[in-house]
Amino acid sequence: MKITLKDGSVKEYAQAMSIIDIARDLSEGLARAACAGEVDGEVKDLRTVLDGDCRLNILTADDPAGLRVVRHTASHVMAEAVKRLFPNAKVTIGPAIDEGFYYDFDAAPFSREDLDRIEAEMKKIIKEGHELKRFTLPRDEAIKFMEEREEPYKVELIRDLPEDAEISFYDQGGFVDLCAGPHLMSTKNIKAYKLTSSSMAYWRGDSNRAQLQRIYGTAFQKKEELEAYLAHLEDIRKRDHNKLGREMQLFTTVDVIGQGLPLLLPKGTKMIMKMQRWIEDLEDKEWGYVRTKTPLMAKSDLYKMSGHWDHYKEGMFVLGDEEKDKEVLALRPMTCPFQYFCYKNTQHSYRDLPIRYGETSTLFRNEDSGEMHGLTRVRQFTISEGHLIVRPDQMVQEFKDCLAHAKYCLSVLGVEEDVTYHLSKWDPNNREKYIGEPEIWEETEGHIRQMLVELGIPFTEDVGEAAFYGPKVDINAKNVYGKEDTMITIQWDALLAEQFDMYYVDANGDKVRPYIIHRTSMGCYERTLAWLIEKYAGKFPTWLCPEQVRILPISEKYEAYAEEVRKELAKNDIDVTVDNRSEKIGFKIREARLDKLPYMLVVGQQEAEDKTVSVRSRFAGDEGVKPIQEFIDQICEEIRTKAIRREETQQK
């Protein structure tokens, strides 16, 4: 047989050979480093025997696919360690993931101390150097095998496999796990690992099924790589908005109020107010929007008319019972049907269009308890929502303008480079999820695709992610843990105007259905705040800061002058406070730095006499003494232009 290697060279063998034996034939060093083999593009276990011509790439831990094999094996070692220490724990699944691996157990919650014990036990298992041996069993024997080991989750997994599936197991010195592989040859080949956290998870992601305990970990083949990753992880934890946002007193949550219902504290509220005013001014003064204010709830009749009742009811908070109550209400998950009736209140001519409705909308969505997190996934949130009622001939340009507006907002916030664009399409194999005919979907998706190409915006196409009434552009960003969320959405709707009997009168006096664009300028304010906390690690651009300047009098003798400076700054709409505490100036400066303030103004005898301020900033440290008006002019320009100043020196 002929084996074509990665470099294009060909090795010929007279008999069948396992991948690991071919690696040994090539190089003993390569065999020692080998994790798996990529055979004609498919990752295979090193034990796999090749008996025909193929392309072969020997994978090491330097290859992402090879590293996944290391991590997959580490998850099995972790599972064995858990079973040794907690014999009553039941194993479920334990895959490799992008940043490491996890394994879910039916067990009591694991503490950090438990994770440390499990790590120590893993070290013993790795040192024992058990060979991983693969074997297969017929379905009935496989079920019996796991039933005898009292592993009900594995039994369920086996029963759910296709009838013709090969059911394989891996034995590592007595611990046997149901697994398709691939795996390392021996546990001793795991060189560096760490268990990072534990959390609750549902069996098969179903909140109606068993609650499990998930342990996360990671593994590398070099200690230096693990140490670098752990340092990165520590930075992530420091940036995590759910931790940092609370420390900065931007928001909090309270059990008796409810999960997914955060309380925005004064500082967080001020930040969202600044963003909201900015967006509303853009929409109303520059982008040609008119503002509405609509109810937070409506009768079920409205949602039945729009189609949300049939397609989205499970995600809504319903007030009442259709079988018992004459009138059933629901908190709104979106504003579109309300704004449609604002449009229908008056008959419109083709000359009136486009009409752009904007609303700062509070919305409610019944998120699953396992999905909620900080400010990114909540049950009540506020959004910069809008609906454009347009003629068909205006649709493409208005859609492009919405994209341009979204890109502008991202640019001002300093996050334009952090997003990805997605054309979210319907799934023709899931017709029940969508309304409308295939021809309409193909046409509208084609328009969006062409626009994105013309605008030079890189994008991916996601089947099944469209709204039930039309395709959309989703602008997504990842949080510090790599989870992707949608930040901004722009939707093409050629269908709902029919359901609401919306029309305009054209030049011939005929009634014509308009098209509708559903869009956000910046998306959900709470989620955006979470994004900015993590992006800037709490060191926000000056215009967004809830406290932009803190005045630090050297002693109580200069408090009157500090107050005089405060009033001058406040007259110019600068968010300013005075630290009048009886503390040394060095302490006050350190506190201001810890609070991540953009500017501190130190005032003492000389400043009071000269009507100046000694400026210290987060960006450049000591910026010297400046006249009050000069500093006011400087910061006002920074706020007006929404400039993003970068740190010029490392503050000590």
Protein Blocks (a to p, Z undefined) as FASTA:
>chain_A
ZZddfkopacddfbdcdfklmmmmmomklmmmpmbdceehiacdfklccfbdcddddddf
kbmklmmmmmmmmmmmmmmmmmmmmmmbccfbdcddfklcadddddddddfklmmmmmmm
mmmmmmnopacddddddfklmmmmmmmnopaklmmmmmmpcfklccddddehhiacddeb
jadfbfklpmbdcdfbdcdddehhiakbccdddddddddfbfklmmmmmmmmmmmmmmom
klmmmmnomaccdfkloghiacddfklmmmmmmmmmmmmmmmmmmnopacddddfbdcfk
lmmmnommmmmmmmpccedjfklpmbdcdddfbfklmmmmmmmmpccdfklpccdddddd
dddddddfklggcjlbcfbdcdddddddddfklmmmmmmmmmmmmmmmmmmnopmmmpcc
ddddddfklmmlpgcjfklmmmmmmmmmmmmmmnopacdddehiacfkbccdddddddfk
opacdfbdcdddfklmmmnopacddfkopacddddddddfklpfklmmmmmmmmnnopac
fklpmblbdcddfblklmmmmmmmmmmmmmnopacdddfbfcdfklmmmmmmmnopabdc
dddfklmmnopaddddfklopnbjadfklmmmmmmmmmmnopacddfbdcZZ
